[in-house]
Structures are given as structure tokens and as C-alpha cells.
């Protein structure tokens, strides 16, 4: 019987491949839960009076780490189940604020794809991930390098 919902294998991620995730709306509850779980209780995220009286932002901002985490969740659900073996490195840039009620999706491009020299049946894949809101604005970009399972050991032969 076939298992559905499995992630991409190394061979499915050649240089230049592009795809995007489904969207997800970030709620005030997401922000509250994230701040409580992580201890990120900066007033910018937890004090509505501060936001109204002192902040340049209008509305409830989303912590950038939460934006990244939700983006990774969108990708894990659809691209890495049973095939993503390690998260090795990344660079991350924040370009614009994200606010409670905004909906994001992730647009992905494979920018590096090579077989692992040290681990048989594994490939290394780096992507450029753009987190984009409902207005088409890129709010975060990051470039994870992941170890991905190959379909078979013959990938190294």
C-alpha cells in the first residue's frame, strides 16, 4: 500500500526547480502562543498600549522567528516527510513587517543540489525561500541547506 504525504527526494530537487506552498493566515493566537512558548515577551509583541502610543507599526506585528517557523511548517508538511534528514545552515533576511491577520505562502527555488561526499544515499540541497504575504510583498527570505534522502543507493554510483 502506498504511503501518501511523503517529501521530495534529492532527485526531485534539481538545480532551478521552483514551487510554492499553500497559504496560511497568522493569527493573534499564534503570536500569543509563540511569545509564551519562547519567552519572547518584547513589548512590541505583547503590549497593545505600547503599540498604540509608541510604535511606528499600526496593528499587531508578527515576530520574525514566528514567520520563519510557520514557513518551515508549510514546507515540512508538503516537502520533507520521511526524506528531510538534517537542517545544516541558513541565512535569513527580514524585508518587511508581517501583521496579525496576514496570510503567507513560501516560494522556493533550488539554488544548490549535490550529492553528499560523506553520507551515501544523501544529497545536499540549498533553496532560496521567499515568504510572501497576501499583497505580494516578500517579508522574509532565507536559504536553508538540508540533507535529503536519495531514492536509492545508486545515486552515488
N, C-alpha and C positions, 0 to 999 in steps of 0.2 A: 504494500500500500504506500502511495506517495505521501510524503510529508510536505504540506504547503507552508508558505511563510518563511522559507529559508533565504538566507542572504546571498549576495553575489559572491562568486568565486573569483580568484585572481584573474582567470582567463576571461571573465565577464567585464573586466575593468581595464581595457586598453587605453593607452595614451590618447587623450582627446575626447573620450566618451563623456557625454553630458546627460544629466537627468535632473528632475526636481521632485521634491516630496509633496505630499498633501499639505494643506494648511492647518494651522491651529491658532485659536484665539487665546491670548494670555489674559487671565482674569485677575481681579484684585485678590481673590483667594489664593491664586498661585503665588502672588507676591508675598502675601502674609505668611503662607506656609514655608516658602523658601527662606524668608528672613528669620523666621523662628527656628527652622531646622539647622540653619548655618550660623546663626548668631550675627548675621549681617543686619544689625539694628541701627544703621546710619539713619539720621533723621530725614534724609531725603526720601527714604523708603517707608518710614514708619510714623511720621508726624505730619498730619494733614494741615495743621495750623502753620507750621514752618513752610510747607509747600505754598500755601495761600499768601503768606505775608513776606517771605524772604527769597523764595526760589524763582529763578527765571523760567522754570518749566511750569506749564499750566496743565494740570492733570496729575495722575499718579504714575511716576516713572517706573520702569521695569529694571531691576539690577542687570547689568550686562552679563554677569555669570549665569543668571537665570535664563537670559536669552540664549546663551551658548548651550546650557543644559537641555533646554526644551528642543533646540535644534538637533542636538545629538540624539535625543529621544525619537524625534521624527525619523532620523536616519537609521538608528538601531532597529526600529520596528520593521523597516522595509528593506534594509540592505545588508545587515550583518549577523542575523541569527544563525548560529552554528558555523559561521565562516570567518567572522572577525575575531582574531586571536590576541591582538595586542594593540594598544594605543601607544605610540612611541614618542611623538613630538608634535608641536604645532606652534604657529604664530597666530596671534589674534589681534584684530584692529576693530575699534568701535568707531562708527562713522556718524551715527545719528541716534537720538534718543528713541526708545520704544516706550509706549504708554499702555497702561491697563486698557483692555478692550481692543488693542491692535491684534491683527492676525498676521502670522508669519508663515513662510514656507522657505525651504532651502534649495538653492540651485547649485548643482555640483558639477565640477569639471575635473577629470583625471589629468593631473599635470606631471605625474611621475608614476611609472609602473615598471618594476623589475623583479626578477626572482631573487630570493634571499640566498646569499652565499653560505650562510651558516646553518640554515634550517631547511632541510628537504621538505618538499611539498608545501612551501610557503612563498608568498610573494609580498613585496613591499609596495604599497600604493599610497601616493600623496594626492590629495584633492584640494581644490580651491572651493570653499563652501561660502556662498553668499546668502546671508539671511536677509530676506526681503519682506517688507511689510505690505499691507493691502494697497498702499499708494504707489507701489513700485520702487520705493526707496530702499537702498541697501543700508541696513543698520549695523551689521557686523559682517566681517569676513574673517575666515580662519582657514588654516592649511594643515590639517592633520595628516600625519604619516602613520599608516596602520599596517600590521602584519595580517595578511589574508590567506586563508586556506586555498590551495590549488585543487582542481577537480581530481587530479590523480598524480601519483609519483612520477609519471612520465614527463611532467613539465620540466624536470631537471635533467632529462636525458639528452 
